[in-house]
Amino acid sequence: MRLPRRPRLLLPIAIAIVAIVVLFFLFAGIFTDYLWYDSVDYTTVFSGVIVTQVLLFIVGAVLMVGLVGGNMLLAYRTRPMFGPGMFSGASGADRYRMALDPHRKLIFLIGVAVLALFAGSSFSGQWKTWLEFVNATPFKENDALFGMDVSFFMFTYPFLRMVLNFLFTAVVLSAIMAALVHYLYGGFRLQSPGVHASRAARVHLSVLLGVFVLLKAVAYWIDRYGLVFSDRGFVFGASYTDVNAVLPAKTILAIIALICAALFFAGVVRPGGMLPGVSFGLLVLSAILIGGVYPALVEQFQVKPNQQNKEQTYIKRNIDATRKAYGVDKADVIDYAAQGDASKVNVTADSSISGVRLLDPNLVAKTYQQKQRIRGFYDFHDPLDVDRYPDESGKMRDTVVAVRELTGPPAEQNNWINQHLVYTHGYGFVAAPGNEVDSQGLPDFDAKDMPVTGPLAERTGLKESRIYFGESPGATDYVVVGGDGKQELDYPLSSGTGQQNTTYDGKGGVPVGSFINRVLYAAKYGEKNLLLSSDINEKSKILYERNPQQRIAKVAPFLSLDDNPYPAIVDGRVVWIADAYTTSNAYPYSDSRSLEAMTRDLVTDPRLVVPQPRDQINYMRNAVKATVDAYDGTVTLYAWDEKDPILQTWRKAFPGIIKPQSAMSDSLKQHLRYPEALFKVQRDVLSRYHIDDPNAFYSGQDFWNVPNDPSSGGRDIKQPPYYLSVKMPDTTEPTFSLTTTFVPRQGPNLAAFMSVDSNPGPDYGKLRILRMPSNTTIPGPGQVQNNFQNKFSGELNLLGIGGAKVRYGNLLTLPFAGGLVYIEPVYVETAASSGQEPYPILRRVLVSYGDKVGFADTLDGALKQVFGEGAQQAKPDVTKPNTPAQPSTTLNQAITEAQQAYDKAQKALTANPPNWTEYGEAQKELQKALEKLKGAAVPTTTATPAPSESPTPAPSGSPTPSATPSSSPTP
């Protein structure tokens, strides 16, 4: 039944309209992408990637269509001249042929179009492999097995595998489709007895099978080089079995495959199925016996009974390659006794620990929010960041920094105009020295408020503090800025309910004043207001892709990114600094690991903002330092490891987009630091590969682990590394460093301490490992934490009474005076009250050195308890025993005074506004009561347990201190 004339005319029109709409939206997406790249001056990346993808798409589509389509046409043209009935008997293929034959051209065209689309897309997706191949840079290092330059395995081998996979796919599809056409058009029949085929069909399929086996021979030969990535042996890389069994087997199989290919080709001139059958059987049998059984026998009967001896050479190759690939081959391992004597240490003479950072960037984000958020639509990224800035004397000190970012308009005013035209940016740089707090235990901000005030802002010459580009969730959305009027909210005024407005005048963003651009972006975001709003004029710009990592990833898609960019004041402007890496999983013999698994710890979000292009890696370099201007979004890439061959390869592919290291300003260099992700990867590698002896590596008895974080509440999650200024034994001054600790695979004691110099200079990136003696037990972080809680359980529990939470900050480990000192800040997070969210306040500092511990309001006080007279005074005076009645009365009185002081502090906190002066006085009274409590619990001449080891009586309604502070939850 035929359709009426009008519907038959409407159908192609409807199809044309749909096609036009789809093409328009496709064009809008591509062209707006070009406009974005043009706005950041990286059009060479856009054009380079697009042109490469288009060319690869065309090549892949043409080759696949040419091979598969050509073989189908050849099969059709060589069909039997007498038609399908040349073989006796009817065939089931006749029915299918008669149904398909009238539409064969349309079906063929649709089929090859789909095939071209999939083949071209797959091939174009390999643009990175192609660009690395054509721009390959030699490593000038040879692998241990074949003696070939490492660049062959990094750049050439992946390309050869890509080409082979493509050709295998094309030949297999060609054989299947040619056989189908021959079958439909009578070239062969599946009937008893056996298969009956025409000469043309037999020749055609024999050639295709011969080509397939020929490719298999090439694949066997290429596979020999892939043995350097084998995981068969004890370690990653070619093992004894691979070298002595698999390698010769691959060579033999390649020769056999060549012979089999020749036998298939011989089937062209010799009729019958004997030669193809013999060649196929020979190929399968040799693959099983030579490629599978023989290596298995060698592994089972030669290697396993003597694995340590047989694998020794290959373990050594793996150790050397892994250490070089991850950049840890020059790490200094220093034996360190860690047996310091506190009584002989002069803390005044050596002040390297008196200025240690106490503010924990993973805890004080809430404190920053409460004291510096100003309005509910601002926020700080959690966790905060650690940098360094000069103090009044010009000396650099660790500083906890953040920028005040915009989360979006209040919920009740969340309309399109407010969201995209008014609430467009955050405002302000907030910083506090890491080693200081004010009298209330709060950060002593030296850059704060709106507009930004404070000595740090003055010393750095901060001129522009508006944050249009940042890490907040609001930065994932677009905003329209600029224009004639000052419509954008800049910051709330300090008096009344007014606000300061502004308009964007930066160079960043894409102009949307023209009608065409407005139409394109309205299509891109599906938002008609972009087209209709009268607030958008010829001076307006649209800002999008505002997250620093997303911007860097877009202009440098060949790099992997650190997941923690940080803000810094550079040349009077706020910029985001991010580390970018070149990674690969093709370094010969190097151990292959998951990047996400190696970098996961207490503070790492497993859902990275930017997906890493290569998660499984065995090579990593911090090749690039990148900056994003927080005001105008300018992205700048600087070559940091200029000797890295992978970076040199990409600089050839995209010349001019990565500036040399010499182009960095001195102001920027002052804020560069060693990247966290690379350090986490290196500490994971060094937990095993600090051992360079293959026999010791095989036994594994000296392998280390990164300890679990003591504040994680018993969860199996690694302690993060910490940025802080550390004085190493072979240095004279503290240096801004990234530090971590190790514990043995079996046991909680300390095995090693590692730091890396994080200040740009001659020692930047120098890894130092202090290895503890294996015959002495040095307390590890978990043991020190338990010791703190057991020693001061009563005092810690009193801090947590009344619903307050005791939160432990970062437990810092520092080498000091021949030993190790542990320093941990203790925060109190008060219970939530009306209109007041809880936030941490620094209340105590814990210090441990050797067998001595200190617990005081300040770091200096705790250090004096450990190293000075304060430690002696804190000891109970056992020379003056008390009678049983005396301690009981004094103890009850001390507990009552502690409760009264706590009630007074809570009353001051819940006042609106909180009375911080009265709160501080109450805390001092509480401290005095705790000292009295400690003195009242002194053991008498009889054996009486101390209060830190045994519960003490408490009046009704008062919480009872216990050995384990159950009211002190961990963060």
TALIN-V967757 format. One record per backbone hydrogen bond with DSSP energy under -1.0 kcal/mol. CO is the residue of the C=O (numbers start at 0). NH is the residue of the N-H. E is the energy in kcal/mol with one decimal. If there is no record, write none. Layout:
{{CO & NH & E} {CO & NH & E}}
This chain:
{{3 & 7 & -1.8} {4 & 8 & -1.4} {5 & 9 & -2.2} {6 & 10 & -1.8} {8 & 12 & -1.1} {9 & 13 & -2.8} {10 & 14 & -2.4} {11 & 15 & -2.5} {12 & 16 & -2.5} {13 & 17 & -2.5} {14 & 18 & -2.4} {15 & 19 & -2.5} {16 & 20 & -2.5} {17 & 21 & -2.6} {18 & 22 & -2.6} {19 & 23 & -2.3} {20 & 24 & -2.4} {21 & 25 & -2.2} {22 & 26 & -2.8} {23 & 27 & -2.8} {24 & 28 & -2.1} {25 & 29 & -2.1} {26 & 30 & -3.1} {27 & 31 & -2.2} {28 & 32 & -1.4} {29 & 33 & -1.9} {30 & 34 & -2.4} {31 & 35 & -2.0} {32 & 36 & -2.4} {33 & 37 & -2.5} {34 & 38 & -1.9} {35 & 39 & -1.1} {36 & 41 & -2.8} {41 & 45 & -1.4} {42 & 46 & -3.2} {43 & 47 & -2.3} {44 & 48 & -2.6} {45 & 49 & -2.6} {46 & 50 & -2.9} {47 & 51 & -1.9} {48 & 52 & -2.8} {49 & 53 & -2.9} {50 & 54 & -2.7} {51 & 55 & -2.5} {52 & 56 & -2.5} {53 & 57 & -2.7} {54 & 58 & -2.8} {55 & 59 & -3.0} {56 & 60 & -2.9} {57 & 61 & -3.0} {58 & 62 & -2.6} {59 & 63 & -2.3} {60 & 64 & -2.7} {61 & 65 & -3.0} {62 & 66 & -2.7} {63 & 67 & -2.8} {64 & 68 & -1.7} {65 & 69 & -1.1} {66 & 70 & -1.7} {67 & 71 & -1.9} {68 & 72 & -2.5} {69 & 73 & -2.4} {70 & 74 & -2.2} {71 & 75 & -2.1} {72 & 76 & -2.7} {73 & 77 & -1.6} {75 & 78 & -1.3} {79 & 82 & -1.6} {82 & 85 & -1.4} {90 & 93 & -1.1} {92 & 96 & -2.8} {93 & 97 & -2.5} {94 & 98 & -1.3} {95 & 99 & -2.1} {96 & 100 & -3.1} {99 & 102 & -1.5} {100 & 103 & -1.4} {102 & 106 & -2.7} {103 & 107 & -2.6} {104 & 108 & -2.7} {105 & 109 & -2.7} {106 & 110 & -2.6} {107 & 111 & -2.7} {108 & 112 & -2.0} {109 & 113 & -2.3} {110 & 114 & -2.5} {111 & 115 & -2.8} {112 & 116 & -2.3} {113 & 117 & -2.4} {114 & 118 & -2.8} {115 & 119 & -2.7} {116 & 120 & -2.2} {117 & 121 & -2.4} {118 & 122 & -2.3} {119 & 123 & -2.7} {120 & 124 & -1.6} {122 & 125 & -1.5} {123 & 126 & -1.1} {125 & 129 & -2.1} {126 & 130 & -2.6} {127 & 131 & -2.4} {128 & 132 & -1.8} {129 & 133 & -2.5} {130 & 134 & -1.4} {140 & 149 & -2.7} {147 & 142 & -2.6} {148 & 151 & -1.9} {149 & 153 & -1.9} {150 & 154 & -2.8} {150 & 155 & -1.1} {151 & 156 & -3.5} {155 & 159 & -2.5} {156 & 160 & -2.4} {157 & 161 & -2.0} {158 & 162 & -2.4} {159 & 163 & -2.6} {160 & 164 & -2.5} {161 & 165 & -2.0} {162 & 166 & -2.6} {163 & 167 & -2.9} {164 & 168 & -2.2} {165 & 169 & -2.5} {166 & 170 & -2.7} {167 & 171 & -2.6} {168 & 172 & -2.6} {169 & 173 & -2.4} {170 & 174 & -2.6} {171 & 175 & -2.4} {172 & 176 & -2.8} {173 & 177 & -2.6} {174 & 178 & -2.3} {175 & 179 & -2.0} {176 & 180 & -2.3} {177 & 181 & -2.7} {178 & 182 & -2.2} {179 & 183 & -2.5} {180 & 184 & -2.3} {181 & 186 & -3.8} {182 & 185 & -1.1} {186 & 197 & -3.7} {188 & 190 & -1.1} {188 & 195 & -2.3} {193 & 190 & -1.4} {195 & 188 & -2.8} {197 & 201 & -2.5} {198 & 202 & -2.8} {199 & 203 & -2.6} {200 & 204 & -2.6} {201 & 205 & -2.1} {202 & 206 & -2.3} {203 & 207 & -2.0} {204 & 208 & -2.5} {205 & 209 & -2.4} {206 & 210 & -2.6} {207 & 211 & -2.2} {208 & 212 & -2.4} {209 & 213 & -2.4} {210 & 214 & -2.5} {211 & 215 & -1.9} {212 & 216 & -1.9} {213 & 217 & -1.9} {214 & 218 & -2.7} {215 & 219 & -2.5} {216 & 220 & -1.9} {217 & 221 & -2.6} {218 & 222 & -2.7} {221 & 224 & -1.3} {223 & 226 & -1.1} {224 & 227 & -1.2} {225 & 228 & -1.9} {226 & 229 & -1.9} {227 & 588 & -1.9} {229 & 236 & -3.4} {238 & 242 & -2.5} {239 & 243 & -2.7} {240 & 244 & -2.2} {240 & 245 & -2.1} {241 & 246 & -2.8} {244 & 248 & -1.7} {245 & 249 & -2.8} {246 & 250 & -1.8} {247 & 251 & -2.5} {248 & 252 & -2.8} {249 & 253 & -2.1} {250 & 254 & -1.7} {251 & 255 & -2.7} {252 & 256 & -2.7} {253 & 257 & -1.7} {254 & 258 & -2.1} {255 & 259 & -2.7} {256 & 260 & -2.5} {257 & 261 & -2.1} {258 & 262 & -1.9} {259 & 263 & -2.3} {260 & 264 & -2.4} {261 & 265 & -1.9} {264 & 267 & -1.7} {265 & 268 & -1.1} {265 & 269 & -1.6} {272 & 276 & -1.9} {273 & 277 & -3.1} {274 & 278 & -2.7} {275 & 279 & -2.4} {276 & 280 & -2.5} {277 & 281 & -2.6} {278 & 282 & -2.2} {279 & 283 & -2.3} {280 & 284 & -2.6} {281 & 285 & -2.4} {282 & 286 & -2.0} {283 & 287 & -2.0} {284 & 288 & -2.8} {285 & 289 & -2.0} {285 & 290 & -1.4} {287 & 292 & -2.7} {288 & 293 & -2.5} {291 & 295 & -1.6} {292 & 296 & -2.4} {293 & 297 & -2.2} {294 & 298 & -2.5} {295 & 299 & -2.4} {296 & 300 & -2.8} {297 & 301 & -2.0} {297 & 302 & -1.8} {298 & 303 & -2.4} {302 & 305 & -1.4} {305 & 309 & -2.9} {306 & 310 & -2.9} {310 & 314 & -2.6} {311 & 315 & -2.1} {312 & 316 & -1.7} {313 & 317 & -2.0} {314 & 318 & -2.6} {315 & 319 & -2.5} {316 & 320 & -2.5} {317 & 321 & -2.7} {318 & 322 & -2.3} {319 & 323 & -1.7} {320 & 324 & -2.8} {321 & 325 & -2.0} {322 & 327 & -2.5} {322 & 328 & -1.1} {324 & 619 & -1.8} {327 & 330 & -1.5} {331 & 768 & -3.3} {333 & 770 & -3.0} {340 & 343 & -1.6} {341 & 344 & -1.2} {345 & 349 & -2.0} {352 & 355 & -1.4} {359 & 362 & -2.1} {359 & 363 & -2.4} {360 & 383 & -2.5} {363 & 367 & -2.7} {364 & 368 & -2.4} {365 & 369 & -2.4} {366 & 370 & -2.3} {367 & 371 & -2.7} {368 & 372 & -1.7} {372 & 374 & -2.9} {374 & 377 & -1.8} {376 & 406 & -2.7} {378 & 404 & -2.6} {384 & 400 & -2.7} {386 & 398 & -3.3} {388 & 396 & -2.1} {390 & 393 & -1.7} {394 & 390 & -2.3} {396 & 388 & -1.9} {397 & 433 & -2.9} {398 & 386 & -3.1} {399 & 431 & -1.7} {400 & 384 & -2.0} {401 & 429 & -3.0} {403 & 426 & -1.4} {404 & 378 & -2.2} {409 & 412 & -1.6} {410 & 413 & -1.3} {412 & 414 & -2.0} {414 & 418 & -2.6} {415 & 419 & -2.2} {416 & 420 & -2.6} {416 & 421 & -1.3} {417 & 422 & -2.9} {419 & 479 & -3.1} {421 & 423 & -1.7} {421 & 488 & -2.0} {425 & 466 & -2.4} {427 & 403 & -2.2} {429 & 401 & -2.1} {430 & 445 & -1.9} {430 & 446 & -1.2} {431 & 399 & -2.6} {432 & 435 & -1.2} {433 & 357 & -3.6} {433 & 358 & -2.2} {437 & 440 & -2.0} {440 & 841 & -2.3} {441 & 437 & -2.8} {442 & 444 & -1.4} {445 & 455 & -2.1} {446 & 430 & -2.0} {447 & 452 & -2.7} {452 & 447 & -2.4} {453 & 457 & -1.6} {454 & 458 & -2.8} {455 & 459 & -2.3} {456 & 461 & -1.9} {464 & 427 & -3.2} {466 & 425 & -2.8} {471 & 474 & -2.0} {472 & 475 & -1.6} {473 & 476 & -1.4} {474 & 545 & -1.1} {478 & 542 & -3.1} {480 & 540 & -2.6} {484 & 486 & -1.4} {487 & 501 & -2.4} {490 & 499 & -3.2} {497 & 492 & -1.9} {499 & 489 & -3.1} {499 & 490 & -1.4} {501 & 487 & -1.6} {509 & 541 & -2.7} {513 & 517 & -1.9} {514 & 518 & -2.3} {515 & 519 & -2.5} {516 & 520 & -2.5} {517 & 521 & -2.2} {518 & 522 & -2.0} {519 & 523 & -2.4} {520 & 524 & -2.4} {521 & 526 & -1.5} {527 & 530 & -1.5} {527 & 531 & -1.7} {528 & 532 & -2.7} {536 & 539 & -1.7} {539 & 511 & -2.1} {540 & 480 & -2.9} {541 & 509 & -2.2} {542 & 478 & -2.0} {546 & 550 & -2.2} {547 & 551 & -2.3} {548 & 552 & -2.9} {549 & 553 & -1.6} {550 & 554 & -1.8} {551 & 555 & -1.9} {555 & 558 & -1.9} {559 & 580 & -3.6} {565 & 576 & -2.8} {567 & 574 & -2.8} {569 & 572 & -1.6} {571 & 462 & -2.9} {571 & 463 & -1.7} {572 & 569 & -3.2} {573 & 629 & -2.4} {574 & 567 & -2.2} {575 & 627 & -2.2} {576 & 565 & -2.1} {577 & 625 & -2.9} {578 & 561 & -2.5} {579 & 623 & -1.8} {580 & 559 & -2.7} {581 & 620 & -1.7} {583 & 617 & -3.2} {583 & 618 & -1.1} {586 & 589 & -1.4} {592 & 616 & -3.0} {593 & 597 & -2.1} {594 & 598 & -1.5} {605 & 607 & -1.4} {614 & 594 & -3.9} {616 & 592 & -2.9} {618 & 583 & -1.5} {620 & 581 & -2.0} {620 & 622 & -1.9} {622 & 639 & -3.5} {622 & 640 & -1.1} {623 & 579 & -2.6} {624 & 637 & -2.7} {625 & 577 & -2.9} {626 & 635 & -2.4} {627 & 575 & -3.2} {628 & 632 & -1.8} {629 & 467 & -2.4} {629 & 468 & -1.7} {633 & 628 & -2.1} {635 & 626 & -2.4} {636 & 658 & -2.9} {637 & 624 & -2.2} {639 & 641 & -1.1} {640 & 643 & -1.7} {643 & 647 & -2.3} {644 & 648 & -2.2} {645 & 649 & -2.1} {646 & 650 & -2.3} {647 & 651 & -1.4} {648 & 652 & -1.7} {649 & 653 & -2.5} {653 & 656 & -1.3} {658 & 638 & -3.4} {659 & 662 & -1.8} {660 & 663 & -1.8} {664 & 668 & -2.1} {665 & 669 & -1.6} {667 & 670 & -1.7} {668 & 671 & -1.0} {674 & 678 & -1.7} {675 & 679 & -2.8} {676 & 680 & -2.2} {677 & 681 & -2.6} {678 & 682 & -2.6} {679 & 683 & -1.9} {680 & 684 & -2.3} {681 & 685 & -3.0} {682 & 686 & -1.1} {684 & 687 & -1.6} {684 & 688 & -3.2} {686 & 703 & -3.1} {687 & 690 & -1.4} {692 & 696 & -2.4} {693 & 697 & -2.2} {694 & 698 & -1.9} {695 & 699 & -1.9} {699 & 702 & -1.3} {702 & 744 & -1.6} {704 & 742 & -2.8} {706 & 718 & -2.7} {708 & 711 & -1.9} {714 & 716 & -1.9} {716 & 708 & -2.4} {717 & 601 & -1.7} {721 & 738 & -2.4} {723 & 736 & -2.5} {725 & 734 & -2.8} {727 & 730 & -2.2} {734 & 725 & -2.6} {735 & 757 & -2.4} {736 & 723 & -2.2} {737 & 755 & -1.6} {738 & 721 & -1.9} {739 & 753 & -2.6} {741 & 750 & -3.1} {741 & 751 & -1.4} {742 & 704 & -3.2} {750 & 771 & -2.5} {751 & 741 & -2.7} {752 & 769 & -3.5} {753 & 739 & -2.4} {754 & 767 & -2.7} {755 & 737 & -1.7} {756 & 764 & -2.8} {760 & 763 & -1.3} {762 & 765 & -2.1} {765 & 756 & -1.5} {766 & 331 & -2.9} {767 & 754 & -2.2} {768 & 333 & -3.7} {769 & 752 & -2.1} {770 & 335 & -2.8} {772 & 775 & -1.1} {777 & 749 & -3.5} {779 & 783 & -2.5} {780 & 784 & -2.4} {781 & 785 & -2.2} {782 & 786 & -2.3} {783 & 787 & -2.6} {784 & 788 & -2.3} {785 & 789 & -2.4} {786 & 790 & -2.7} {787 & 791 & -2.3} {791 & 795 & -2.7} {792 & 796 & -2.5} {793 & 797 & -1.9} {794 & 798 & -1.6} {795 & 799 & -1.0} {797 & 800 & -1.1} {804 & 828 & -3.2} {806 & 826 & -3.2} {809 & 811 & -1.0} {811 & 822 & -2.3} {813 & 820 & -3.0} {815 & 818 & -2.4} {817 & 338 & -1.1} {818 & 815 & -2.6} {820 & 813 & -2.3} {821 & 847 & -2.2} {822 & 811 & -2.9} {823 & 845 & -3.0} {824 & 808 & -3.0} {825 & 842 & -2.7} {825 & 843 & -1.9} {826 & 806 & -2.9} {827 & 840 & -1.4} {828 & 804 & -2.9} {832 & 835 & -2.4} {835 & 832 & -1.8} {840 & 827 & -2.6} {843 & 825 & -3.1} {844 & 855 & -1.9} {845 & 823 & -2.6} {846 & 853 & -2.9} {847 & 821 & -2.7} {848 & 851 & -2.1} {851 & 848 & -2.7} {853 & 846 & -2.2} {855 & 844 & -2.6} {857 & 861 & -2.0} {858 & 862 & -2.8} {859 & 863 & -2.2} {860 & 864 & -1.6} {861 & 865 & -1.4} {862 & 866 & -3.6} {863 & 867 & -1.6} {863 & 870 & -1.8} {867 & 870 & -1.0} {868 & 872 & -2.3} {869 & 873 & -1.5} {871 & 874 & -1.1} {875 & 877 & -1.3} {876 & 879 & -1.0} {882 & 886 & -1.4} {883 & 887 & -1.3} {884 & 888 & -2.0} {885 & 889 & -2.4} {886 & 890 & -2.7} {887 & 891 & -2.1} {888 & 892 & -2.1} {889 & 893 & -2.4} {890 & 894 & -2.2} {891 & 895 & -2.3} {892 & 896 & -2.4} {893 & 897 & -2.2} {894 & 898 & -2.3} {895 & 899 & -2.4} {896 & 900 & -2.5} {897 & 901 & -2.3} {898 & 902 & -2.5} {899 & 903 & -2.2} {900 & 904 & -2.1} {901 & 905 & -2.5} {902 & 906 & -2.1} {903 & 907 & -1.9} {904 & 908 & -2.0} {905 & 909 & -2.3} {907 & 914 & -2.4} {913 & 915 & -1.1} {914 & 918 & -2.0} {915 & 919 & -2.4} {916 & 920 & -2.1} {917 & 921 & -2.3} {918 & 922 & -2.1} {919 & 923 & -1.8} {920 & 924 & -2.2} {921 & 925 & -2.3} {922 & 926 & -2.2} {923 & 927 & -2.2} {924 & 928 & -2.3} {925 & 929 & -2.2} {926 & 930 & -2.2} {927 & 931 & -2.4} {928 & 932 & -2.5} {929 & 933 & -2.4} {930 & 934 & -2.3} {931 & 935 & -2.7} {932 & 936 & -1.1} {934 & 937 & -1.4} {941 & 943 & -1.2} {945 & 948 & -1.9} {945 & 949 & -1.2} {954 & 957 & -2.1} {963 & 965 & -1.9} {964 & 967 & -1.7}}
